[in-house]
Amino acid sequence: MVAFITELKDDNYQEFVKDGLVLVDIWAEWCSACKALFPTIDQISSEFLGKLKVGKLDAEKAPDIIKELGIRNIPALILYKNGEIVEKKVGTISKHDLSEIIEKHL
């Protein structure tokens, strides 16, 4: 499967989330639950191609953004619509449930 995911960092985060519907997956290398969520995020990026941008943010490489967002646990998913946070989910989530959340904001 081809995934359409942008690697997010301090220098591209704000620009990436400012327009359209955007899903950000916040993860860390040591987090097994985060890695378990990767296939779901990959599938979502393909299924919603053209309707949703998907980015991954390594929590350890962007502490300022993590602090600003108030993230205390990962994995964390944040859904933005035109730069505003419309949904926040901490922990694992099924593909079905994530798809429903995205659909309601399209």
Helices and strands as residue ranges (DSSP letters): E 5-8, H 13-17, E 21-27, H 32-47, E 53-58, G 59-61, H 63-69, E 76-81, E 84-90, H 95-103
